[in-house]
Amino acid sequence: MILSIESSCDDTALAITRIDDHALLHHTKLSQEIEHARYGGVVPELASRLHATALPRLLESARPWLADLRAVAITTQPGLAVTLNEGLMMAKTLAVFQRLPLIPVHHLKGHIYSLFIDKPTRFPLLVILISGGHTMVVRARAIDDMEILATSMDDSVGEAFDKTAKMMGLGYPGGPIIEKLARDGDETRFDLPVPLRNSPLIAFSLSGLKNAVRLVIEKLGGPDAMSEQDRRDLAASFQLAITRHLIQKSKKLFAAEPIPDVALVGGASANLYLRGAFEKLAAEYGKTLHVAPLEYCADNAAMIGRYGIDAWRAALTEDPHTVTITPNRKLQQGGQL
């Protein structure tokens, strides 16, 4: 079995996955959303302390499987340095004590492997990854062959949702709040710009849209002066603009790529409005859309463990003494994950 740990940001998670049949035997996760909500976003030092408290508790829950481990999979990049280190220190301690190899995991590859929890691996895929920290399109042919076709020039999709919610005086995390408000809103009320609409660039940019939202809020008298319907309508208009942007740029990639299977992954892929738009786009281009179960869209250890199985089979393991974190590696178009 593979024990996996995820601590790249504000979720502490641990899982046990069986190598032979990909079966997820145990998964537990503690969210820090309540603790960070009062600050309107993640506070790294607070997140680190909470991981230090939570990780031993989660490991205790996995005690029945510890004797059957063959490796420990641990997220090493990207993420917050102080939180990645909390997970790595526990992974190293366990691996050294039980004489096991470590499997360093790229967090974004983990999101792609969220598609395969309790399932066989399926490549090639054209992957649209939209999370709290990243927005990109990846051509995934194998565990060690994932080319970045497009990235964000500034804010990620998840970040844009969070910052918009904060400007509107709402809570954290912003994505679920915006989505809920938008269900009862008029998405045509505010004519928000679609980023890069007239640009030939295959890239994503959300800073301009975020600024347009700020100007609307100011015209409405600020967040405290907004009515509940104002919030619903602005949330719906924002969600529409961001969806149009993602669809417009993805269309060009769908047309250019012969891969028949496409996937939508990452925390923001839990947004059902976005899922519906990509389902229509996939059908339009004769492609099949794959999505992870809603409970595995956000950060979790199950996806890290599922990657770990394929890494184990491909001998992508390392001596625990040599593994380090890489919190902020630059990801560029044309590069590899």
Helices and strands as residue ranges (DSSP letters): E 2-6, E 11-17, E 24-31, H 33-37, H 44-61, G 63-68, E 71-77, H 81-98, E 102-106, H 107-113, G 114-116, E 125-130, E 135-142, E 145-151, H 157-167, H 174-182, H 207-219, G 223-225, H 228-256, E 261-265, G 267-270, H 272-284, E 288-291, G 294-296, H 301-313
